[in-house]
Structures are given as C-alpha cells and as structure tokens.
Amino acid sequence: MADVQDLRSLDKREIAAVCEGLGWPRFRGKQIFSWVHEKGVETIEEMTNLSLEQRQTLAAAYGIAPLRLVDTWQGDGGDTVKFLWRLPDGNTVEQVLMFYGGKETKDRVSTCVSTQTGCAMGCKFCATAMCGRGRNLTAGEIVGQILLANRWCQDHDRSIITNVVYMGMGEPLANWPQVKKSLQILNDADGLNIGWRRMTISTCGLADKIKELAEEDFQLELSVSLHSADDKIRSALMPINDRYPLDCLMEACDMFTEKTGRRITYEYAMFRDVNDSKQDAEKLCRLLRGRLAFVNIIPANPVAEAGFFPARSERIKEFVTILERNHIAVAVRHSRGQDIEAACGQLKRRNHRERQEADMPENKRK
C-alpha cells in the first residue's frame, strides 16, 4: 500500500473526482464508494460491475489498506468480542464489539473503535497510555475496523454494527481531521448510513477541540471523561487537566450544549479511596447542577500496572444516591469484558507480553 492510495480513506466526493480524472462517468464513483463502504469489499477485484480493464486501471494507483486480524477474544458468553488488528505498517490497534439483546436495546450492536495506535494524554489509570504515544490512524483505518468487524459478524451469523463509539485506543479529538472524515463516511447514505445520534465521540477533555466540534453540524453524542470534580484529584488522574482545568473544560461543554442542544455524558470511573467519597459526590453535584448532563458511573477496570482498583459496591451505591438526591441524571454502567481484558490497551499489552515471552529462553520465562 506504500505506492497506492487507500480507497477507504476517500469520501464519495473524492472517489467521484478520481473517476472523473480517469475519464469515467461520475456515477462510477458512487458505485465504487458503495463497494468499499456499504459492501465492505477488501479488494478492487471484487468490484464486479467494473470491467477488468477498469479494475486494473484503478488498482494501479488505488487499493484497500489491509487490516489483518491478529487475535480475537470473546467474553460475557459471547456478547463481548475484542479484536486486535495489525495495520499495514505493523502497528496494532484494538476494537471491542458489544451485543445487546432484548426489547429495550432493539438488538443493538455497539463497537468501540481506536483512533490512534497509542495515546499521549497520559491518564494514569489507562492501559493505552502505557503503550506510548503512537501515531494517528487514517480515516480508512478507522472505518476499516467497522467494515471488517461487520464481516466477522456476518461470518458468525451475528447482527452487524448499529452504534459506533470513538472510545478505543487514543484520544479522538487529538486526531480530529481523520476522525471527522471517518464520521462523514460512516454517515453517508451510500455507505453504512449510520445515523449521527448513533455515533459518540469520547474525549478526555480537549476544550479547544470540543468548541471546534460544537461548530460542526453534527448531531452526535459527546462523552467527556471527567472522573473528578476536583482539579487537584483530576490532574493527578489525568494530566490533561493541567492544560484544560475544570473551569475551562466546562465552558467548552456549555458551548457544545448551547450550540447543539445535546446532553453531554460525563464518564466517572470510580477508584477506591481516590474519587469515591461523599465529598467527591457533592462536588460533582455542584459542578453539574443546572447543566444538561448525564453521569455514567463506571466501576473501574482493574489495571494492575497502574495501581488503581475499583471502588467498593457500597461506595458506588452511596455515590449514586447523593447524585439522585440532587436531581443529577445518573446510571451505573455494567462493566463488560473484564474476563477478556477489554479495557483499552490491555489486549495489545497482553499480546506484546506473550510475544516477548515466546521469544525468551525457556529458563527466563516467568
């Protein structure tokens, strides 16, 4: 793929321009876009309504970047599936599929996709941060995760993806140009046609980018990783708070709500004896009072290397009661995939450790 351009990274307008440049009618662009983004083909050879000559001409300068499946883990009785993908340059990224059945969820299939191969934000409790800074993914590499996961679903007689959450490896707003393009591709009616309100951007709190997002005509969901309403505690958990302290972050969130009319979800991972006290709950109430907000309490995934542990169940119940008493909308998220290390970055680190151990002399393995 070094000498050719990835068709997955091109939107419908760009593919139409490619066809025009080749002297083909523009409707060919719509056909090619549909092959790539609706049907999810992995090679140009599969585009059977193009002639052999047209396929050869297109393949001379364009291709479909291969994402190779390194490993798959399934947990929660098969309702949570985690993929480790290898990118063309050898980097690996993770993706999680979650299947929800029943009348209330209407057979929703949600996926968490990665936007970077690592993360520079340095959140102390995050396994992805331990993977290093990494690089940004292209729009095609982001969309490719969804297309290939859909193919896996079809091969295993499962429903395909209905909801996309940008909450995998990396900070989506730190890769905003490619994330924005991937959103537009996924929303296109001639592609997967995923509605804006079925797509969620999760951010650690890049206030300037939240303001930029607010100016877009996107009716998507915004999720902000808050984890504390105290600047000192939040900075200890999330170094980005030194750059964008709570006053600055909440100003950006207020702008997003004002511009879009959309309620923001504030993620609050509860860590034992760190941010789970009555005082922490009361500070959160004061911060969110009067704001269009929903709090998602997360019993934190244990990441042994980070030294953080989930809050005790009685503390979580007490915390939730305080929020409800103060009329703050709140729910406790059922933590899925712990049996397959589904927290972002855990699978990549586990695979890396296993490869290192496999290369070790037997007498040095633990």
C-alpha positions as CSV (number, residue, x, y, z in Angstrom):
1,M,0.0,0.0,0.0
2,A,3.1,2.3,0.1
3,D,2.6,3.4,-3.5
4,V,-1.2,3.4,-3.7
5,Q,-3.9,5.5,-2.0
6,D,-6.4,3.8,0.3
7,L,-9.9,3.9,-1.0
8,R,-11.3,3.5,2.5
9,S,-9.9,6.9,3.3
10,L,-11.8,8.7,0.5
11,D,-15.3,10.1,0.8
12,K,-17.8,9.8,-2.0
13,R,-16.9,13.2,-3.5
14,E,-13.2,12.3,-3.6
15,I,-13.9,9.0,-5.3
16,A,-16.1,10.7,-7.9
17,A,-13.2,13.1,-8.6
18,V,-10.9,10.0,-9.1
19,C,-13.3,8.6,-11.6
20,E,-13.6,12.0,-13.4
21,G,-9.8,12.2,-13.6
22,L,-9.7,8.7,-15.2
23,G,-12.3,9.9,-17.8
24,W,-15.1,7.7,-16.3
25,P,-18.6,9.0,-15.6
26,R,-19.1,10.3,-12.1
27,F,-21.7,7.6,-11.3
28,R,-18.8,5.2,-11.2
29,G,-17.7,7.0,-8.0
30,K,-20.9,6.2,-6.3
31,Q,-20.6,2.5,-7.3
32,I,-17.0,2.3,-6.1
33,F,-17.9,4.1,-2.8
34,S,-20.7,1.6,-2.3
35,W,-18.4,-1.4,-2.9
36,V,-15.9,-0.1,-0.4
37,H,-18.2,1.3,2.3
38,E,-21.5,-0.5,2.1
39,K,-20.5,-3.9,0.8
40,G,-17.1,-3.8,2.6
41,V,-15.0,-5.4,-0.1
42,E,-11.3,-5.9,0.6
43,T,-10.0,-5.9,-2.9
44,I,-10.7,-4.0,-6.1
45,E,-11.1,-7.3,-7.9
46,E,-14.4,-7.8,-6.1
47,M,-16.0,-4.8,-7.8
48,T,-17.7,-6.9,-10.4
49,N,-19.7,-4.1,-12.1
50,L,-16.4,-2.5,-13.2
51,S,-14.8,-4.1,-16.3
52,L,-11.5,-5.9,-15.9
53,E,-9.7,-3.0,-17.6
54,Q,-11.3,-0.5,-15.2
55,R,-10.3,-2.6,-12.2
56,Q,-6.7,-2.9,-13.4
57,T,-6.6,0.9,-14.1
58,L,-8.0,1.7,-10.6
59,A,-5.6,-0.8,-8.9
60,A,-2.6,0.9,-10.5
61,A,-2.9,3.9,-8.2
62,Y,-5.5,2.9,-5.5
63,G,-6.1,0.0,-3.2
64,I,-7.8,-1.0,0.1
65,A,-5.4,-1.0,3.0
66,P,-5.3,-4.4,4.7
67,L,-6.1,-4.7,8.4
68,R,-5.1,-8.2,9.5
69,L,-6.7,-9.9,12.4
70,V,-4.0,-10.8,15.0
71,D,-6.3,-12.3,17.6
72,T,-9.9,-12.4,18.9
73,W,-11.1,-12.8,22.4
74,Q,-14.7,-13.4,23.4
75,G,-16.3,-12.9,26.8
76,D,-19.6,-12.4,28.6
77,G,-20.9,-15.5,27.0
78,G,-20.0,-14.3,23.5
79,D,-21.7,-10.9,24.0
80,T,-18.4,-9.1,24.1
81,V,-15.8,-9.6,21.4
82,K,-12.4,-8.0,21.2
83,F,-10.2,-7.8,18.1
84,L,-6.5,-7.0,17.8
85,W,-5.8,-5.6,14.3
86,R,-2.5,-5.3,12.6
87,L,-2.1,-2.2,10.4
88,P,-0.1,-2.1,7.2
89,D,2.9,-0.5,9.0
90,G,2.9,-3.3,11.6
91,N,1.3,-1.3,14.4
92,T,-1.6,-2.9,16.2
93,V,-4.9,-1.4,17.5
94,E,-7.9,-2.8,19.4
95,Q,-11.6,-2.8,18.8
96,V,-14.5,-4.1,21.0
97,L,-17.9,-5.3,19.9
98,M,-20.8,-5.5,22.4
99,F,-24.0,-7.3,21.6
100,Y,-27.2,-6.2,23.4
101,G,-30.4,-8.2,23.0
102,G,-33.9,-7.6,24.1
103,K,-36.8,-5.2,23.5
104,E,-35.2,-2.1,25.2
105,T,-31.9,-2.3,23.3
106,K,-33.6,-3.4,20.0
107,D,-30.7,-5.8,19.3
108,R,-28.1,-3.0,19.4
109,V,-24.6,-3.9,18.4
110,S,-22.1,-1.3,19.6
111,T,-18.4,-1.0,18.8
112,C,-15.6,0.9,20.4
113,V,-13.0,1.9,17.7
114,S,-9.5,3.1,18.0
115,T,-8.2,6.4,16.6
116,Q,-4.5,6.2,17.5
117,T,-2.0,3.4,18.0
118,G,-1.2,4.7,21.4
119,C,-2.1,7.8,23.4
120,A,-0.1,10.9,24.5
121,M,-2.7,12.0,27.1
122,G,-1.0,10.1,29.9
123,C,-4.1,9.2,32.0
124,K,-2.7,7.3,35.0
125,F,-5.3,4.5,35.0
126,C,-5.3,3.8,31.3
127,A,-3.5,0.8,29.8
128,T,-3.3,2.6,26.4
129,A,-1.2,5.3,27.9
130,M,1.3,2.6,28.8
131,C,1.6,1.7,25.1
132,G,3.3,5.0,24.3
133,R,2.4,8.0,22.1
134,G,1.9,6.1,18.8
135,R,0.5,7.7,15.7
136,N,-2.8,8.9,14.3
137,L,-4.9,6.5,12.3
138,T,-6.2,7.4,8.9
139,A,-9.9,7.7,8.2
140,G,-9.6,4.5,6.3
141,E,-8.0,2.7,9.2
142,I,-10.8,3.8,11.5
143,V,-13.6,2.9,9.1
144,G,-11.8,-0.3,8.2
145,Q,-12.2,-1.6,11.8
146,I,-16.0,-1.3,11.4
147,L,-16.1,-2.8,7.9
148,L,-14.1,-5.8,9.0
149,A,-16.0,-6.3,12.2
150,N,-19.2,-6.3,10.2
151,R,-17.8,-9.0,8.0
152,W,-16.9,-11.0,11.1
153,C,-20.5,-10.6,12.3
154,Q,-21.9,-11.8,9.1
155,D,-19.5,-14.8,9.0
156,H,-20.6,-15.7,12.5
157,D,-24.3,-15.1,11.8
158,R,-24.5,-12.1,14.2
159,S,-26.2,-8.7,13.7
160,I,-24.0,-6.0,12.2
161,I,-22.9,-2.8,14.0
162,T,-25.6,-0.2,14.8
163,N,-23.7,2.1,17.1
164,V,-20.1,3.5,16.9
165,V,-18.2,4.8,19.9
166,Y,-14.9,6.5,19.5
167,M,-13.6,5.3,22.8
168,G,-10.9,2.7,21.9
169,M,-7.2,3.4,21.9
170,G,-6.2,7.0,21.5
171,E,-7.8,10.5,22.0
172,P,-10.3,11.1,19.1
173,L,-10.1,14.8,19.3
174,A,-6.3,14.8,19.0
175,N,-6.9,13.2,15.6
176,W,-9.9,15.3,14.7
177,P,-9.4,15.8,10.9
178,Q,-9.3,12.0,10.3
179,V,-12.0,11.3,12.9
180,K,-14.2,13.9,11.3
181,K,-13.8,12.4,7.9
182,S,-14.5,8.9,9.2
183,L,-17.7,10.1,10.8
184,Q,-18.8,11.6,7.5
185,I,-18.0,8.4,5.6
186,L,-19.9,6.3,8.1
187,N,-22.9,8.6,8.0
188,D,-23.1,8.6,4.1
189,A,-26.4,7.1,2.8
190,D,-24.5,5.2,0.1
191,G,-22.2,3.6,2.7
192,L,-23.1,2.2,6.1
193,N,-25.6,5.0,6.7
194,I,-25.0,5.1,10.5
195,G,-27.1,8.0,12.0
196,W,-25.4,10.8,13.8
197,R,-27.1,10.0,17.1
198,R,-25.7,6.5,16.9
199,M,-22.2,7.8,17.0
200,T,-20.4,9.0,20.1
201,I,-17.1,10.9,20.5
202,S,-15.4,10.3,23.8
203,T,-12.7,12.8,24.9
204,C,-10.5,13.2,27.9
205,G,-11.3,16.9,27.8
206,L,-9.6,18.8,24.9
207,A,-11.6,22.0,25.5
208,D,-10.5,23.8,22.3
209,K,-11.5,20.8,20.2
210,I,-14.8,20.5,22.0
211,K,-15.5,24.0,20.9
212,E,-14.5,23.2,17.4
213,L,-16.8,20.2,17.4
214,A,-19.6,22.4,18.7
215,E,-19.4,24.4,15.5
216,E,-20.0,21.4,13.3
217,D,-23.5,20.5,12.1
218,F,-23.2,17.0,13.7
219,Q,-26.0,15.8,16.0
220,L,-23.7,13.2,17.5
221,E,-23.2,12.2,21.2
222,L,-20.4,13.7,23.2
223,S,-18.9,11.8,26.2
224,V,-16.4,13.5,28.4
225,S,-14.1,11.5,30.7
226,L,-14.4,13.6,33.9
227,H,-13.5,11.2,36.8
228,S,-13.4,14.0,39.4
229,A,-14.9,17.4,40.1
230,D,-11.8,18.5,41.9
231,D,-9.0,20.0,39.9
232,K,-6.2,18.5,42.1
233,I,-7.6,15.0,42.0
234,R,-8.4,15.2,38.3
235,S,-4.9,16.4,37.5
236,A,-3.4,13.5,39.5
237,L,-5.6,11.1,37.4
238,M,-5.5,13.0,34.1
239,P,-2.5,15.3,33.3
240,I,-4.6,17.0,30.6
241,N,-6.4,18.8,33.4
242,D,-3.3,20.9,33.9
243,R,-3.8,22.3,30.4
244,Y,-7.6,22.4,30.5
245,P,-8.7,22.7,34.1
246,L,-12.4,22.2,35.0
247,D,-13.5,25.8,34.5
248,C,-12.1,25.8,31.0
249,L,-13.5,22.3,30.2
250,M,-17.0,23.2,31.5
251,E,-17.0,26.4,29.5
252,A,-16.4,24.3,26.3
253,C,-19.0,21.8,27.4
254,D,-21.6,24.6,27.9
255,M,-20.8,25.9,24.4
256,F,-21.4,22.4,23.0
257,T,-24.8,22.1,24.7
258,E,-25.8,25.6,23.7
259,K,-24.9,25.1,20.0
260,T,-26.3,21.6,19.6
261,G,-29.0,21.2,22.3
262,R,-27.4,17.8,23.1
263,R,-27.0,16.4,26.6
264,I,-23.4,15.5,27.4
265,T,-22.5,12.2,29.1
266,Y,-19.8,12.6,31.8
267,E,-17.9,9.4,32.4
268,Y,-16.9,8.9,36.0
269,A,-14.7,5.9,36.7
270,M,-14.7,5.2,40.4
271,F,-11.4,4.3,42.0
272,R,-11.2,3.0,45.6
273,D,-10.2,5.7,48.0
274,V,-9.4,8.2,45.2
275,N,-12.6,9.8,44.0
276,D,-15.4,7.8,45.6
277,S,-16.2,9.7,48.8
278,K,-19.3,11.6,49.8
279,Q,-17.4,14.8,49.4
280,D,-16.5,13.8,45.8
281,A,-20.1,13.2,45.0
282,E,-21.2,16.5,46.5
283,K,-18.5,18.3,44.4
284,L,-19.8,16.6,41.3
285,C,-23.3,17.7,42.1
286,R,-22.2,21.3,42.4
287,L,-20.2,21.2,39.2
288,L,-23.1,19.7,37.1
289,R,-26.1,21.5,38.8
290,G,-28.1,23.3,36.1
291,R,-26.3,21.7,33.2
292,L,-27.7,19.4,30.6
293,A,-25.8,16.4,31.9
294,F,-25.9,12.6,32.4
295,V,-23.4,10.9,34.7
296,N,-22.2,7.4,33.7
297,I,-20.7,5.8,36.8
298,I,-18.1,3.2,35.8
299,P,-16.8,0.5,38.2
300,A,-13.2,0.9,37.0
301,N,-11.5,-1.9,35.1
302,P,-8.5,-3.0,37.2
303,V,-5.2,-2.3,35.5
304,A,-2.6,-3.9,37.8
305,E,0.3,-1.9,36.4
306,A,-1.4,1.4,37.2
307,G,-2.1,0.6,40.9
308,F,-5.8,1.7,40.7
309,F,-8.6,-0.5,41.9
310,P,-12.4,-0.4,41.5
311,A,-14.4,1.3,44.2
312,R,-16.4,-0.9,46.6
313,S,-20.0,-1.5,45.7
314,E,-21.3,0.2,48.8
315,R,-19.4,3.3,48.0
316,I,-20.8,3.3,44.5
317,K,-24.4,3.0,45.8
318,E,-23.9,5.8,48.2
319,F,-22.4,8.0,45.5
320,V,-25.3,7.4,43.2
321,T,-27.8,8.1,45.9
322,I,-26.2,11.5,46.5
323,L,-26.4,12.4,42.8
324,E,-30.0,11.3,42.5
325,R,-31.0,13.3,45.6
326,N,-29.5,16.3,43.9
327,H,-31.5,15.6,40.7
328,I,-28.5,14.7,38.6
329,A,-29.3,12.0,36.0
330,V,-27.1,9.0,36.7
331,A,-26.6,5.4,35.9
332,V,-24.1,2.7,36.7
333,R,-22.6,1.1,33.7
334,H,-22.3,-2.6,33.7
335,S,-18.6,-3.2,33.1
336,R,-18.3,-5.7,30.3
337,G,-15.3,-7.7,29.0
338,Q,-13.2,-7.9,32.2
339,D,-12.7,-11.6,31.5
340,I,-11.0,-10.7,28.2
341,E,-9.2,-7.6,29.4
342,A,-11.4,-5.3,27.4
343,A,-10.1,-2.1,28.9
344,C,-8.4,0.0,26.1
345,G,-4.8,-1.1,25.6
346,Q,-4.9,-4.3,27.7
347,L,-5.2,-6.7,24.8
348,K,-2.4,-5.0,22.9
349,R,-0.1,-5.2,26.0
350,R,-1.1,-8.8,26.7
351,N,-0.3,-9.7,23.1
352,H,3.0,-7.9,23.3
353,R,3.9,-9.7,26.5
354,E,3.1,-13.0,25.1
355,R,5.2,-12.4,22.0
356,Q,8.1,-11.3,24.2
357,E,7.8,-14.4,26.4
358,A,7.6,-16.6,23.3
359,D,11.0,-15.1,22.2
360,M,12.6,-15.6,25.6
361,P,14.7,-18.6,26.5
362,E,12.6,-21.0,28.5
363,N,14.6,-20.7,31.7
364,K,13.9,-16.9,31.8
365,R,10.1,-17.1,31.4
366,K,8.0,-16.4,34.5
